[in-house]
Structures are given as structure tokens and as C-alpha cells.
Amino acid sequence: MTSSNETVLGISAGVATPRGKVEVSLEKAGRKRLAIWNARTIIVVRRATFGAVTNADIPLSDRLPTFHELASFDAGEAWDRLSPEQQRVIGVLALRFGTIGQCDGFFHETIEAVRKSFSSSHWTSQVQATAVWPRLHIELIESAAQAAFQNLCDHFDPLWPQLFNWRARKEVKQS
């Protein structure tokens, strides 16, 4: 909610707005309006509070780990809880990302760009020469690295409860 008690529905730096402006969609008492604000405008937003949300109120598939859970996360223990099929899928995705992702940013269109980007003291001239690729190939590798990372992240989403060993709450039947 803004200081005018309007609810902010969305803020976008749309292509159609004048340079340096943003579109702000607002709503108050069922009436919606679109405002165009200077991008440097400081917007103070108050969050409407609906009571404290606890981890018990959040479905396990939507929950994020707490700082303590993340800081004390034991990857080996989590790996052991996965089935062999899950381990294989994650391993393949990790190998793809580790291989392609590690190469993202190494390749350049000219040898000068290669030498400027890396400390060449440990790269032989022959190795530097292999890092010169056409722009199209560089873009394909960058795209493949992003896709590999996204696939790895997407695969983890349904596994969070299992990786963090969260237990499903017992359903309480009301009579």
C-alpha cells in the first residue's frame, strides 16, 4: 500500500513509457488506475500485515529454508536420502551444468579479448588460441549454460522438502 492507501498492483519499466519513466498500476476501493512516475521517485511501501506467518502455515513445496537450515545443510546426508533414480538425474544435470557452465565466459571472438579476460601466465599460446570462437558459437554456449543451470534449479524445486528432511504435517481431521 502506498501512503495514499492505494494498493500497488504492479510496477514496470515498459517500452511504451517515456525514457526514465515507469508505469505503476494502483487500486483503491475497487478502482484501478495507471500512473506514470519518474524512475527516480522514492516509493515508500507499507506491507499489509495479515498476522505472522510461520513455517507450519506454508505448504512444504512452497517453503524456503531458514538461515539456520541453509547454513547447516549437509549435502552428503541429503544425497543419501535421494533414490538412485533421483541421484542419477541430479548427477547428470550437475555434470552438464558443471561442464558447460564452467566454459561460459571463456571464449571470445579475438585472441586479444582472450588475453585481456584471463591471466595468460598459465595459459599457453595454443590454449589461448582454442578460446577464439565465432560470436554465434559463444552465444550458443552462453545460452546452453543458462539452460543447464535453469534445468538444475527447476529439478530441485520439488525436492526441497526431501533435501531438507522436512516432515509433512499430520492432517488433523475435524469432526
PyMOL CGO cylinders between C-alpha atoms (Angstrom):
from pymol import cmd
from pymol.cgo import CYLINDER

trace = [
    CYLINDER, 0.00, 0.00, 0.00, 1.24, 3.46, -0.78, 0.3, 1, 1, 1, 1, 1, 1,
    CYLINDER, 1.24, 3.46, -0.78, 0.89, 6.47, 1.50, 0.3, 1, 1, 1, 1, 1, 1,
    CYLINDER, 0.89, 6.47, 1.50, -2.34, 7.30, -0.37, 0.3, 1, 1, 1, 1, 1, 1,
    CYLINDER, -2.34, 7.30, -0.37, -3.74, 3.94, 0.79, 0.3, 1, 1, 1, 1, 1, 1,
    CYLINDER, -3.74, 3.94, 0.79, -3.70, 2.57, -2.74, 0.3, 1, 1, 1, 1, 1, 1,
    CYLINDER, -3.70, 2.57, -2.74, -2.56, -0.98, -3.34, 0.3, 1, 1, 1, 1, 1, 1,
    CYLINDER, -2.56, -0.98, -3.34, 0.33, -1.32, -5.81, 0.3, 1, 1, 1, 1, 1, 1,
    CYLINDER, 0.33, -1.32, -5.81, -0.70, -3.93, -8.36, 0.3, 1, 1, 1, 1, 1, 1,
    CYLINDER, -0.70, -3.93, -8.36, 2.44, -3.73, -10.47, 0.3, 1, 1, 1, 1, 1, 1,
    CYLINDER, 2.44, -3.73, -10.47, 5.40, -1.62, -11.47, 0.3, 1, 1, 1, 1, 1, 1,
    CYLINDER, 5.40, -1.62, -11.47, 7.02, -1.96, -14.88, 0.3, 1, 1, 1, 1, 1, 1,
    CYLINDER, 7.02, -1.96, -14.88, 9.60, -0.12, -16.91, 0.3, 1, 1, 1, 1, 1, 1,
    CYLINDER, 9.60, -0.12, -16.91, 7.58, -0.60, -20.06, 0.3, 1, 1, 1, 1, 1, 1,
    CYLINDER, 7.58, -0.60, -20.06, 8.87, 0.09, -23.54, 0.3, 1, 1, 1, 1, 1, 1,
    CYLINDER, 8.87, 0.09, -23.54, 5.94, 2.41, -24.20, 0.3, 1, 1, 1, 1, 1, 1,
    CYLINDER, 5.94, 2.41, -24.20, 6.76, 4.75, -21.33, 0.3, 1, 1, 1, 1, 1, 1,
    CYLINDER, 6.76, 4.75, -21.33, 8.87, 7.84, -21.88, 0.3, 1, 1, 1, 1, 1, 1,
    CYLINDER, 8.87, 7.84, -21.88, 12.55, 7.36, -21.15, 0.3, 1, 1, 1, 1, 1, 1,
    CYLINDER, 12.55, 7.36, -21.15, 13.20, 7.23, -17.45, 0.3, 1, 1, 1, 1, 1, 1,
    CYLINDER, 13.20, 7.23, -17.45, 9.56, 6.68, -16.51, 0.3, 1, 1, 1, 1, 1, 1,
    CYLINDER, 9.56, 6.68, -16.51, 7.82, 3.67, -15.02, 0.3, 1, 1, 1, 1, 1, 1,
    CYLINDER, 7.82, 3.67, -15.02, 4.19, 2.62, -15.13, 0.3, 1, 1, 1, 1, 1, 1,
    CYLINDER, 4.19, 2.62, -15.13, 2.61, 1.98, -11.73, 0.3, 1, 1, 1, 1, 1, 1,
    CYLINDER, 2.61, 1.98, -11.73, -0.73, 0.19, -11.53, 0.3, 1, 1, 1, 1, 1, 1,
    CYLINDER, -0.73, 0.19, -11.53, -2.68, 1.20, -8.42, 0.3, 1, 1, 1, 1, 1, 1,
    CYLINDER, -2.68, 1.20, -8.42, -6.01, 0.19, -6.90, 0.3, 1, 1, 1, 1, 1, 1,
    CYLINDER, -6.01, 0.19, -6.90, -8.16, 1.73, -4.18, 0.3, 1, 1, 1, 1, 1, 1,
    CYLINDER, -8.16, 1.73, -4.18, -11.70, 0.71, -3.23, 0.3, 1, 1, 1, 1, 1, 1,
    CYLINDER, -11.70, 0.71, -3.23, -12.08, -1.39, -6.37, 0.3, 1, 1, 1, 1, 1, 1,
    CYLINDER, -12.08, -1.39, -6.37, -10.97, 1.41, -8.70, 0.3, 1, 1, 1, 1, 1, 1,
    CYLINDER, -10.97, 1.41, -8.70, -7.79, 0.85, -10.69, 0.3, 1, 1, 1, 1, 1, 1,
    CYLINDER, -7.79, 0.85, -10.69, -5.60, 3.49, -12.24, 0.3, 1, 1, 1, 1, 1, 1,
    CYLINDER, -5.60, 3.49, -12.24, -2.29, 3.70, -14.07, 0.3, 1, 1, 1, 1, 1, 1,
    CYLINDER, -2.29, 3.70, -14.07, 0.23, 6.33, -13.03, 0.3, 1, 1, 1, 1, 1, 1,
    CYLINDER, 0.23, 6.33, -13.03, 3.47, 7.25, -14.77, 0.3, 1, 1, 1, 1, 1, 1,
    CYLINDER, 3.47, 7.25, -14.77, 6.17, 8.17, -12.29, 0.3, 1, 1, 1, 1, 1, 1,
    CYLINDER, 6.17, 8.17, -12.29, 9.73, 9.35, -12.65, 0.3, 1, 1, 1, 1, 1, 1,
    CYLINDER, 9.73, 9.35, -12.65, 12.02, 6.35, -12.21, 0.3, 1, 1, 1, 1, 1, 1,
    CYLINDER, 12.02, 6.35, -12.21, 13.94, 8.22, -9.51, 0.3, 1, 1, 1, 1, 1, 1,
    CYLINDER, 13.94, 8.22, -9.51, 10.84, 8.69, -7.39, 0.3, 1, 1, 1, 1, 1, 1,
    CYLINDER, 10.84, 8.69, -7.39, 11.28, 7.12, -3.98, 0.3, 1, 1, 1, 1, 1, 1,
    CYLINDER, 11.28, 7.12, -3.98, 8.28, 4.95, -3.26, 0.3, 1, 1, 1, 1, 1, 1,
    CYLINDER, 8.28, 4.95, -3.26, 7.62, 4.10, 0.36, 0.3, 1, 1, 1, 1, 1, 1,
    CYLINDER, 7.62, 4.10, 0.36, 5.51, 0.98, 0.56, 0.3, 1, 1, 1, 1, 1, 1,
    CYLINDER, 5.51, 0.98, 0.56, 3.83, -0.43, 3.65, 0.3, 1, 1, 1, 1, 1, 1,
    CYLINDER, 3.83, -0.43, 3.65, 3.10, -4.12, 3.62, 0.3, 1, 1, 1, 1, 1, 1,
    CYLINDER, 3.10, -4.12, 3.62, -0.39, -5.05, 4.69, 0.3, 1, 1, 1, 1, 1, 1,
    CYLINDER, -0.39, -5.05, 4.69, 0.04, -7.48, 7.58, 0.3, 1, 1, 1, 1, 1, 1,
    CYLINDER, 0.04, -7.48, 7.58, -2.31, -10.37, 7.94, 0.3, 1, 1, 1, 1, 1, 1,
    CYLINDER, -2.31, -10.37, 7.94, -0.75, -11.90, 11.02, 0.3, 1, 1, 1, 1, 1, 1,
    CYLINDER, -0.75, -11.90, 11.02, 2.55, -13.64, 11.46, 0.3, 1, 1, 1, 1, 1, 1,
    CYLINDER, 2.55, -13.64, 11.46, 3.23, -16.46, 9.03, 0.3, 1, 1, 1, 1, 1, 1,
    CYLINDER, 3.23, -16.46, 9.03, 5.03, -19.48, 10.44, 0.3, 1, 1, 1, 1, 1, 1,
    CYLINDER, 5.03, -19.48, 10.44, 6.70, -22.33, 8.61, 0.3, 1, 1, 1, 1, 1, 1,
    CYLINDER, 6.70, -22.33, 8.61, 3.84, -24.56, 9.74, 0.3, 1, 1, 1, 1, 1, 1,
    CYLINDER, 3.84, -24.56, 9.74, 1.42, -22.40, 7.72, 0.3, 1, 1, 1, 1, 1, 1,
    CYLINDER, 1.42, -22.40, 7.72, 3.37, -22.78, 4.48, 0.3, 1, 1, 1, 1, 1, 1,
    CYLINDER, 3.37, -22.78, 4.48, 2.99, -25.92, 2.34, 0.3, 1, 1, 1, 1, 1, 1,
    CYLINDER, 2.99, -25.92, 2.34, 6.30, -27.80, 2.24, 0.3, 1, 1, 1, 1, 1, 1,
    CYLINDER, 6.30, -27.80, 2.24, 6.51, -27.42, -1.54, 0.3, 1, 1, 1, 1, 1, 1,
    CYLINDER, 6.51, -27.42, -1.54, 6.39, -23.59, -1.18, 0.3, 1, 1, 1, 1, 1, 1,
    CYLINDER, 6.39, -23.59, -1.18, 8.57, -23.19, 1.90, 0.3, 1, 1, 1, 1, 1, 1,
    CYLINDER, 8.57, -23.19, 1.90, 12.10, -21.79, 1.79, 0.3, 1, 1, 1, 1, 1, 1,
    CYLINDER, 12.10, -21.79, 1.79, 14.76, -22.88, 4.26, 0.3, 1, 1, 1, 1, 1, 1,
    CYLINDER, 14.76, -22.88, 4.26, 15.60, -20.74, 7.26, 0.3, 1, 1, 1, 1, 1, 1,
    CYLINDER, 15.60, -20.74, 7.26, 19.09, -19.30, 7.62, 0.3, 1, 1, 1, 1, 1, 1,
    CYLINDER, 19.09, -19.30, 7.62, 19.98, -21.98, 10.17, 0.3, 1, 1, 1, 1, 1, 1,
    CYLINDER, 19.98, -21.98, 10.17, 18.73, -24.78, 7.89, 0.3, 1, 1, 1, 1, 1, 1,
    CYLINDER, 18.73, -24.78, 7.89, 20.70, -23.42, 4.95, 0.3, 1, 1, 1, 1, 1, 1,
    CYLINDER, 20.70, -23.42, 4.95, 23.87, -22.76, 6.97, 0.3, 1, 1, 1, 1, 1, 1,
    CYLINDER, 23.87, -22.76, 6.97, 23.83, -26.25, 8.47, 0.3, 1, 1, 1, 1, 1, 1,
    CYLINDER, 23.83, -26.25, 8.47, 22.75, -28.06, 5.28, 0.3, 1, 1, 1, 1, 1, 1,
    CYLINDER, 22.75, -28.06, 5.28, 24.57, -31.39, 4.89, 0.3, 1, 1, 1, 1, 1, 1,
    CYLINDER, 24.57, -31.39, 4.89, 24.70, -32.20, 1.18, 0.3, 1, 1, 1, 1, 1, 1,
    CYLINDER, 24.70, -32.20, 1.18, 26.04, -35.72, 1.78, 0.3, 1, 1, 1, 1, 1, 1,
    CYLINDER, 26.04, -35.72, 1.78, 23.20, -36.58, 4.11, 0.3, 1, 1, 1, 1, 1, 1,
    CYLINDER, 23.20, -36.58, 4.11, 20.64, -35.11, 1.70, 0.3, 1, 1, 1, 1, 1, 1,
    CYLINDER, 20.64, -35.11, 1.70, 22.20, -37.08, -1.18, 0.3, 1, 1, 1, 1, 1, 1,
    CYLINDER, 22.20, -37.08, -1.18, 21.86, -40.31, 0.78, 0.3, 1, 1, 1, 1, 1, 1,
    CYLINDER, 21.86, -40.31, 0.78, 18.12, -39.67, 1.25, 0.3, 1, 1, 1, 1, 1, 1,
    CYLINDER, 18.12, -39.67, 1.25, 17.58, -39.48, -2.52, 0.3, 1, 1, 1, 1, 1, 1,
    CYLINDER, 17.58, -39.48, -2.52, 16.63, -42.55, -4.52, 0.3, 1, 1, 1, 1, 1, 1,
    CYLINDER, 16.63, -42.55, -4.52, 19.15, -43.90, -7.05, 0.3, 1, 1, 1, 1, 1, 1,
    CYLINDER, 19.15, -43.90, -7.05, 16.96, -42.51, -9.87, 0.3, 1, 1, 1, 1, 1, 1,
    CYLINDER, 16.96, -42.51, -9.87, 16.93, -39.05, -8.27, 0.3, 1, 1, 1, 1, 1, 1,
    CYLINDER, 16.93, -39.05, -8.27, 20.70, -39.22, -7.75, 0.3, 1, 1, 1, 1, 1, 1,
    CYLINDER, 20.70, -39.22, -7.75, 21.23, -40.12, -11.41, 0.3, 1, 1, 1, 1, 1, 1,
    CYLINDER, 21.23, -40.12, -11.41, 19.05, -37.28, -12.72, 0.3, 1, 1, 1, 1, 1, 1,
    CYLINDER, 19.05, -37.28, -12.72, 20.69, -34.71, -10.45, 0.3, 1, 1, 1, 1, 1, 1,
    CYLINDER, 20.69, -34.71, -10.45, 24.15, -36.06, -11.25, 0.3, 1, 1, 1, 1, 1, 1,
    CYLINDER, 24.15, -36.06, -11.25, 23.55, -35.77, -15.00, 0.3, 1, 1, 1, 1, 1, 1,
    CYLINDER, 23.55, -35.77, -15.00, 22.16, -32.24, -14.63, 0.3, 1, 1, 1, 1, 1, 1,
    CYLINDER, 22.16, -32.24, -14.63, 25.07, -31.22, -12.38, 0.3, 1, 1, 1, 1, 1, 1,
    CYLINDER, 25.07, -31.22, -12.38, 27.62, -32.65, -14.82, 0.3, 1, 1, 1, 1, 1, 1,
    CYLINDER, 27.62, -32.65, -14.82, 26.01, -30.80, -17.72, 0.3, 1, 1, 1, 1, 1, 1,
    CYLINDER, 26.01, -30.80, -17.72, 25.95, -27.51, -15.83, 0.3, 1, 1, 1, 1, 1, 1,
    CYLINDER, 25.95, -27.51, -15.83, 29.43, -28.05, -14.37, 0.3, 1, 1, 1, 1, 1, 1,
    CYLINDER, 29.43, -28.05, -14.37, 30.88, -28.72, -17.80, 0.3, 1, 1, 1, 1, 1, 1,
    CYLINDER, 30.88, -28.72, -17.80, 29.04, -26.14, -19.88, 0.3, 1, 1, 1, 1, 1, 1,
    CYLINDER, 29.04, -26.14, -19.88, 28.71, -23.59, -17.08, 0.3, 1, 1, 1, 1, 1, 1,
    CYLINDER, 28.71, -23.59, -17.08, 32.45, -23.68, -16.38, 0.3, 1, 1, 1, 1, 1, 1,
    CYLINDER, 32.45, -23.68, -16.38, 33.13, -22.78, -20.01, 0.3, 1, 1, 1, 1, 1, 1,
    CYLINDER, 33.13, -22.78, -20.01, 30.70, -19.87, -20.11, 0.3, 1, 1, 1, 1, 1, 1,
    CYLINDER, 30.70, -19.87, -20.11, 32.74, -16.69, -20.47, 0.3, 1, 1, 1, 1, 1, 1,
    CYLINDER, 32.74, -16.69, -20.47, 36.00, -18.35, -21.53, 0.3, 1, 1, 1, 1, 1, 1,
    CYLINDER, 36.00, -18.35, -21.53, 35.51, -17.87, -25.26, 0.3, 1, 1, 1, 1, 1, 1,
    CYLINDER, 35.51, -17.87, -25.26, 35.98, -14.64, -27.19, 0.3, 1, 1, 1, 1, 1, 1,
    CYLINDER, 35.98, -14.64, -27.19, 35.98, -13.52, -30.82, 0.3, 1, 1, 1, 1, 1, 1,
    CYLINDER, 35.98, -13.52, -30.82, 39.61, -12.37, -30.84, 0.3, 1, 1, 1, 1, 1, 1,
    CYLINDER, 39.61, -12.37, -30.84, 42.85, -13.51, -29.25, 0.3, 1, 1, 1, 1, 1, 1,
    CYLINDER, 42.85, -13.51, -29.25, 43.24, -10.00, -27.78, 0.3, 1, 1, 1, 1, 1, 1,
    CYLINDER, 43.24, -10.00, -27.78, 39.92, -10.38, -25.95, 0.3, 1, 1, 1, 1, 1, 1,
    CYLINDER, 39.92, -10.38, -25.95, 41.02, -13.79, -24.65, 0.3, 1, 1, 1, 1, 1, 1,
    CYLINDER, 41.02, -13.79, -24.65, 44.28, -12.35, -23.33, 0.3, 1, 1, 1, 1, 1, 1,
    CYLINDER, 44.28, -12.35, -23.33, 42.55, -9.35, -21.78, 0.3, 1, 1, 1, 1, 1, 1,
    CYLINDER, 42.55, -9.35, -21.78, 40.00, -11.53, -19.98, 0.3, 1, 1, 1, 1, 1, 1,
    CYLINDER, 40.00, -11.53, -19.98, 42.37, -14.04, -18.42, 0.3, 1, 1, 1, 1, 1, 1,
    CYLINDER, 42.37, -14.04, -18.42, 45.68, -14.10, -16.67, 0.3, 1, 1, 1, 1, 1, 1,
    CYLINDER, 45.68, -14.10, -16.67, 47.65, -15.56, -19.55, 0.3, 1, 1, 1, 1, 1, 1,
    CYLINDER, 47.65, -15.56, -19.55, 50.68, -16.54, -17.45, 0.3, 1, 1, 1, 1, 1, 1,
    CYLINDER, 50.68, -16.54, -17.45, 49.30, -20.06, -17.01, 0.3, 1, 1, 1, 1, 1, 1,
    CYLINDER, 49.30, -20.06, -17.01, 47.62, -20.30, -20.44, 0.3, 1, 1, 1, 1, 1, 1,
    CYLINDER, 47.62, -20.30, -20.44, 49.86, -21.40, -23.28, 0.3, 1, 1, 1, 1, 1, 1,
    CYLINDER, 49.86, -21.40, -23.28, 49.50, -19.72, -26.66, 0.3, 1, 1, 1, 1, 1, 1,
    CYLINDER, 49.50, -19.72, -26.66, 47.97, -22.91, -28.05, 0.3, 1, 1, 1, 1, 1, 1,
    CYLINDER, 47.97, -22.91, -28.05, 45.32, -22.99, -25.29, 0.3, 1, 1, 1, 1, 1, 1,
    CYLINDER, 45.32, -22.99, -25.29, 44.54, -19.30, -25.78, 0.3, 1, 1, 1, 1, 1, 1,
    CYLINDER, 44.54, -19.30, -25.78, 44.03, -19.90, -29.49, 0.3, 1, 1, 1, 1, 1, 1,
    CYLINDER, 44.03, -19.90, -29.49, 41.35, -22.52, -28.78, 0.3, 1, 1, 1, 1, 1, 1,
    CYLINDER, 41.35, -22.52, -28.78, 39.33, -19.88, -26.87, 0.3, 1, 1, 1, 1, 1, 1,
    CYLINDER, 39.33, -19.88, -26.87, 38.73, -17.87, -30.05, 0.3, 1, 1, 1, 1, 1, 1,
    CYLINDER, 38.73, -17.87, -30.05, 35.27, -18.73, -31.39, 0.3, 1, 1, 1, 1, 1, 1,
    CYLINDER, 35.27, -18.73, -31.39, 32.74, -17.10, -33.71, 0.3, 1, 1, 1, 1, 1, 1,
    CYLINDER, 32.74, -17.10, -33.71, 30.16, -14.93, -31.90, 0.3, 1, 1, 1, 1, 1, 1,
    CYLINDER, 30.16, -14.93, -31.90, 27.33, -17.35, -32.79, 0.3, 1, 1, 1, 1, 1, 1,
    CYLINDER, 27.33, -17.35, -32.79, 29.15, -20.22, -31.05, 0.3, 1, 1, 1, 1, 1, 1,
    CYLINDER, 29.15, -20.22, -31.05, 29.80, -18.07, -28.00, 0.3, 1, 1, 1, 1, 1, 1,
    CYLINDER, 29.80, -18.07, -28.00, 26.12, -17.13, -27.79, 0.3, 1, 1, 1, 1, 1, 1,
    CYLINDER, 26.12, -17.13, -27.79, 25.09, -20.79, -28.14, 0.3, 1, 1, 1, 1, 1, 1,
    CYLINDER, 25.09, -20.79, -28.14, 27.37, -21.79, -25.24, 0.3, 1, 1, 1, 1, 1, 1,
    CYLINDER, 27.37, -21.79, -25.24, 26.07, -18.92, -23.07, 0.3, 1, 1, 1, 1, 1, 1,
    CYLINDER, 26.07, -18.92, -23.07, 22.51, -19.98, -23.84, 0.3, 1, 1, 1, 1, 1, 1,
    CYLINDER, 22.51, -19.98, -23.84, 23.30, -23.65, -23.11, 0.3, 1, 1, 1, 1, 1, 1,
    CYLINDER, 23.30, -23.65, -23.11, 24.92, -22.70, -19.78, 0.3, 1, 1, 1, 1, 1, 1,
    CYLINDER, 24.92, -22.70, -19.78, 21.86, -20.70, -18.74, 0.3, 1, 1, 1, 1, 1, 1,
    CYLINDER, 21.86, -20.70, -18.74, 19.55, -23.54, -19.81, 0.3, 1, 1, 1, 1, 1, 1,
    CYLINDER, 19.55, -23.54, -19.81, 21.64, -26.12, -17.92, 0.3, 1, 1, 1, 1, 1, 1,
    CYLINDER, 21.64, -26.12, -17.92, 21.58, -24.01, -14.76, 0.3, 1, 1, 1, 1, 1, 1,
    CYLINDER, 21.58, -24.01, -14.76, 17.82, -23.43, -15.07, 0.3, 1, 1, 1, 1, 1, 1,
    CYLINDER, 17.82, -23.43, -15.07, 17.18, -27.16, -15.59, 0.3, 1, 1, 1, 1, 1, 1,
    CYLINDER, 17.18, -27.16, -15.59, 19.20, -27.95, -12.48, 0.3, 1, 1, 1, 1, 1, 1,
    CYLINDER, 19.20, -27.95, -12.48, 17.31, -25.35, -10.42, 0.3, 1, 1, 1, 1, 1, 1,
    CYLINDER, 17.31, -25.35, -10.42, 13.92, -26.47, -11.75, 0.3, 1, 1, 1, 1, 1, 1,
    CYLINDER, 13.92, -26.47, -11.75, 14.68, -30.05, -10.80, 0.3, 1, 1, 1, 1, 1, 1,
    CYLINDER, 14.68, -30.05, -10.80, 15.46, -29.04, -7.23, 0.3, 1, 1, 1, 1, 1, 1,
    CYLINDER, 15.46, -29.04, -7.23, 12.15, -27.22, -6.66, 0.3, 1, 1, 1, 1, 1, 1,
    CYLINDER, 12.15, -27.22, -6.66, 10.04, -30.32, -5.85, 0.3, 1, 1, 1, 1, 1, 1,
    CYLINDER, 10.04, -30.32, -5.85, 12.92, -31.86, -3.88, 0.3, 1, 1, 1, 1, 1, 1,
    CYLINDER, 12.92, -31.86, -3.88, 13.28, -29.14, -1.23, 0.3, 1, 1, 1, 1, 1, 1,
    CYLINDER, 13.28, -29.14, -1.23, 11.24, -30.92, 1.46, 0.3, 1, 1, 1, 1, 1, 1,
    CYLINDER, 11.24, -30.92, 1.46, 13.21, -34.12, 0.87, 0.3, 1, 1, 1, 1, 1, 1,
    CYLINDER, 13.21, -34.12, 0.87, 16.61, -32.39, 0.75, 0.3, 1, 1, 1, 1, 1, 1,
    CYLINDER, 16.61, -32.39, 0.75, 16.00, -30.53, 4.00, 0.3, 1, 1, 1, 1, 1, 1,
    CYLINDER, 16.00, -30.53, 4.00, 14.31, -33.57, 5.58, 0.3, 1, 1, 1, 1, 1, 1,
    CYLINDER, 14.31, -33.57, 5.58, 11.14, -31.65, 6.35, 0.3, 1, 1, 1, 1, 1, 1,
    CYLINDER, 11.14, -31.65, 6.35, 8.35, -33.82, 7.62, 0.3, 1, 1, 1, 1, 1, 1,
    CYLINDER, 8.35, -33.82, 7.62, 4.85, -33.44, 6.31, 0.3, 1, 1, 1, 1, 1, 1,
    CYLINDER, 4.85, -33.44, 6.31, 2.43, -32.27, 8.97, 0.3, 1, 1, 1, 1, 1, 1,
    CYLINDER, 2.43, -32.27, 8.97, -0.14, -34.79, 10.05, 0.3, 1, 1, 1, 1, 1, 1,
    CYLINDER, -0.14, -34.79, 10.05, -3.55, -33.78, 8.85, 0.3, 1, 1, 1, 1, 1, 1,
    CYLINDER, -3.55, -33.78, 8.85, -5.93, -33.06, 11.69, 0.3, 1, 1, 1, 1, 1, 1,
    CYLINDER, -5.93, -33.06, 11.69, -9.38, -34.30, 10.93, 0.3, 1, 1, 1, 1, 1, 1,
    CYLINDER, -9.38, -34.30, 10.93, -12.11, -32.13, 12.31, 0.3, 1, 1, 1, 1, 1, 1,
    CYLINDER, -12.11, -32.13, 12.31, -15.34, -33.82, 13.31, 0.3, 1, 1, 1, 1, 1, 1,
]
cmd.load_cgo(trace, "trace")
